[in-house]
């Protein structure tokens, strides 16, 4: 009997499938309401479900934990929840979990950047075990998107005294298609398919995330097929992989939903002067950045919302480099060869591109007499010691945006606070008013007009210098079948993927 059991286990391992992936840093908290870094968010997305999600074409919002929803009126939203959802520990999911998650997000002891997302919610009521009523303070353009947030288990966390330091953050229990089975910091994280997932068990048994901080190491592991999926920088795609590589991997290239920017700490006297920010913008040759860094696999970024969406303002163009005017503005602000403008740019090594980008910026800015120092840090140290404590002069960073971006989180004065995403300290009363007007605008045509005004005003203020939008170049092991790329990337139907032997 023991021999039979051993053979059975060996057979299961032989025929099980594992997807090998990489992340650039250790996840800080595998809790969807606390996940502010990309590593935590990436893994948490497999472990937790939200009430709703975008459909395959990213044009409609459909149920996830909710089987359906409807509006009773402009401010009242009803969710009918699924009856067959289990948490990874076997307990049944119910409306109490939704109400508990909402309460926790709004708890004053919880520092979550997503608190602002729920600012328009007046109340969340449990109608019965599988019905939730959400009442908004006023009509809200993102009433549904608010609930694209992972839901937490009440039965596990209801007696937790401090969610910020809870062990749950490193041993989470969700309802997702995968559950956490191993977490080894600086080494690997393993997720295993959840047998009782309400939409059916995922066809790939395990997701193995390898923690690899060094971009070159990630690239070499991808080239040697130790990873099944990876991202290529443009230079790598054009010059560092060959035909043999593409016998093993297929390429999926799309414009990314992200941009990179140079952000100034507007609390500092040197950056309060609009002439200085304008001069620095005119000193930069954005197209040169794109040409050198991306070799036709990217484009210049002209503002805070990405091309293709209703919020994009095509009339606002990225400035062309103007060395003469940049010098004039700096001189007006009191800077010249005897008294050069000096500042430090801090960025991280989590991307192989940004350390090169900051060197190009340093060289371009030197043409107008600006003295730039560079500091490159490990990602977590960069976040915890520089970005969130606001201990920087300028940062080179990027944002990934949703299909329906909410400028409140990044640009409203309210979010210049601990845990908030307005960490450059941008304050503009006109923009604040436009954002507040936008929040209660349901008419899509009017909404687009307001968003485009916000776009224009932010660009004119230069709180960020918007630089570039890279293409996303993803390569996938040809052994993985059933991938259906969408506007949101490749992951929408991951539960249907299969990995052939």
Secondary structure, DSSP 8 states (H G I E B T S, - for coil): -HHHHHHHHHHHHHH--EEEEEESS--S---TTT--SHHHHHHHHHH---SEEE-TTSSSEEESSEEEEEEEETTEEEEEE-SS-B-TTS-B--HHHHHHHHHHHT-TT---TTGGGGTTEEEEEEEETTEEEEEESS--TTTTGGG-S----HHHHTT-S-GGG-GGGTS---SSSEEEEEEETTTEEEEEE-TT-TT---SS-EEEEEE---HHHHHHHHHTTSSSEEE--HHHHHHT--HHHHHHEEEEEEE-SEEEEEEE-TTSHHHH-HHHHHHHHHH--HHHHHHHHHTTSEEE--SSS-TTSTT--TT-------HHHHHHHHHHTT--SSS--EEEEEEESSSTTHHHHHHHHHHHHHTTT-EEEEEEE-HHHHIIIIITTT--SEEEEEEE--TT--THHHHSGGG-STT-S-TT----HHHHHHHHHHHT---HHHHHHHHHHHHHHHHHHTSEEEEEEEEEEEEEETTEE----BTTBS-TTGGG-EE--
